[in-house]
């Protein structure tokens, strides 16, 4: 690996397949020109992979509960909205069937049927646009490669791990949904007897969707490991979201990413320490792209290492190709401008907190050396309790699903929110946790900061990683009334100790002072929540 005069980390000539062409800007523009319209949802945010299925199951249950459609029909009608975003291949075939179901069972309310049917048709159209655009994308990439092919790097050839997790998750969801969909005798209320099966069949449909995704993923990944595949020379870098961004070979300013793909390094967890995880991008590197890139494709990369003197790195995809559309670029630009303004305001708050600590202590010394959850964290717990009280008024299947779901989240999240503790001693910081306390030596601290409602401490080594807690914040209100948020104060006091050894405690902390493990609190919350769902009227 060498660094070119342009600052790009270059591959050695021996690592580049013979005749491999560069994917230049003109050819890349033909590829991006084949992407669907900006109105078509091509890139789903990570939260959509969790929120959309949950909303879909709830929607199917409500359609069934109110008698809009039979249980199986309610499930079939809402699934196209998941397929549109996550698996458009399924919507291309089954969405027309869903439209037929709406028209067949919608005689009682023509207006409702028109609205629901129109929404399904729109999801179908978006899915068709995505699937249809893949052909021109493939053609443009094949033209750019000039017919040059090569076999995968030896470290990747023969390995086929893609789809295993999806296969297990799909089977679990399908079985769970099938059980819920077929068990109707346990529901006393007629609405529950219709709503629960609809939610169950939708869950089973999601499971089948995941199984389809596993099959397609394994099929496309296996296709790379047979005959030689097309290759292209590109530039790549790791984004702040820990995805690999792919650029045209002559885009040395990294102006226009073509697509992103989640990857992992073969035979290793990375190039050493995670030097670029603190919301910074990695260096621009030359790479060979194996496979034909298109929306949803599987690819493999052979990239220059991020450090001089190391051999090229083989990276295999753990996710599909996700094109970067013009709308995504505009949204990123607006987000970057907003982030710069937000960081400037946050820096002002950090400085104000540090000044207040110095004024109150005279020298900046922190006598206690111990910080714990305060009123913002308890306020978060009260919000969760209020939300639980609202859900307590529900009945039937919806109460069970929401109640047990909220109980699980509360048991995992609230113990750390309500009982976190940070203790300083002469060797470093101690953080209590779910099972035990962890230590971060002073000389291994990398950052101590607050951002929005997050308090975060990062360590240099891979053994510690990071420690974070979150709470709601209203920065405009804090500024208006002159309040220094406890997280800002905590960060300022820890930073003062970190940067000035004279301010640190001179003794070692005891296990009792470091704080107990918080898992007993989680068990208590889980037991109380389950009892409330099952036994309260």
C-alpha positions, 0 to 999 in steps of 0.5 A: 500500500502506498499514498499517492500525491493526491492523498489517496491510499493506493493499492499495489499494482500486483493486487489489481486484476489485469485489465481492470478498468477505472469507474470514472466520473462519466460512467458513474453518472450513467449509473446514477442516471439509471436510479429511480426518481427521488420520490421512490424510497431507495434508502431506509434509515436503520430505525425503519427496519424496526419501526416499520414492521412493528407499525405494520403488525399493529395496523393489521391487528386494527384492521382485523379488530374493527372488521375492515378485512378478514385476518388473512386479508388485513395481513396481506394488505399492510405487508406491501408497505414493508416490501416497498422499503425492505423487499420490493421483489415481493411487492411486485407479485403480491401487491396486486393480490392485496388490491384485489382483496381490498376491492372484494371486501370493501363493499360496506365502505367504498371510500375506505376501500378507495383510500386503502386500495390507492395506498397499496397501489402507490406502494406497488408502483414504488416497488416496481420503480425500484425493481425496474431500475435495477436493469439499467443500473446493471447494464451501466456497470457492465459497460463500465467494466468493459467485460473484464472479470476476475475471481474473488480474493482467496480470503473470500472465495468459498466463504458463504455466511450471508443469510444465516441470521436472516434464516433463523430470524425468519423461521422464528417469526413465521412460527410465532406468527402462525401460532398467534394467527391460529389460536383464537379460542383464548380471546373472549372479546370479539374484537380481540378474536379478530385482531389477534389473528390478523396481527399473527398472520402479519407477523408470519408474513414478515417472517416469510419476507425475512426468509425470502430476503435470506434466500435472495441474499445467499443466492446473490452472494453465492453467484459471486463465488462461482465463475469470475465476476466483473471488476471495477477500480473505485475509491472507498472510505468508511463513513461516520455511520460505519458504512463503506462509501464507494466513489468513482475512481477519479472523484479524489475529493470524495464529492459524490458517493455512488452507493454505500454498503455495510462490510466487514474485514475478512479474517479480522475485525478491522485494521487495528484500533477503531480510529475513525469511530468518533463520528469521523470518516476514514481515509480515502482508499483505492479499491477493486470492486468485485460484482455488478453494483445495483440496488440490492446487489451483493459485492466484495471489495479489495481495498488498500489498508488504512495504515502504511506498510500493511497488505490489502484488505478483503472486505465482504458485504454484510449488507446489500448495495444501497444507492445514494440518490440526489435527494439523499445528498441534499438531505445530507447537506442540510443535516451537515449545516444543522450539525455545525450550528448545533455543535457551536451551541453545544460548545457554548454550553460546555464552556459555560459548564466548565466556567461554573465548575471553576467558579464554584471550586476555586481551582477546578478541583472536584472533591467528590469524584463520584457522579450518579443519575439525577433529576433528568434521569428520574424524569425519563423514568416518570415519562415511561411510567406515564406512558405505561399508565396510558397503555394500562387502559387498553384491553385484549391483544393490544394490551398484551403486545404493548404491555410485554413489549414496554416491560421488556424495553423498560427492564433493559433500559431503565436500570442504567438510566435510573442507577448509573454511577461513575466513580473516580479514583487515582487509577481511573474511572469506574462505571457500574453496569448491568452485571459488573463495574468496568474501569477506564484508566485515565491515560486511556480516555479519548473523549468526554463529551455531551451531545444533545441528550447524551453523556458519553465517555470513549476509551482508546482501547478495544476492551472498554469501548464506550459508555453512554447514558441518555435523557431528554433535553430542551436546550432552548429552555436551559439557555432561557433560564440559565440552567446548566444541565447535570450532564454538562456539569458531569462532563466538565468535572470529569474532563477537569480531572482527566486533563489535570492529574492534580485534581484526581483522588489520591486513593483507590475506590472500594467496590461499594463506592463504585456502585452495584450491578443494576441487573436486580433492578431490571429483574424487579421492573420485569416482574412488576411489569409482567404482573401488571399486564397479567393481573391488573384489570 
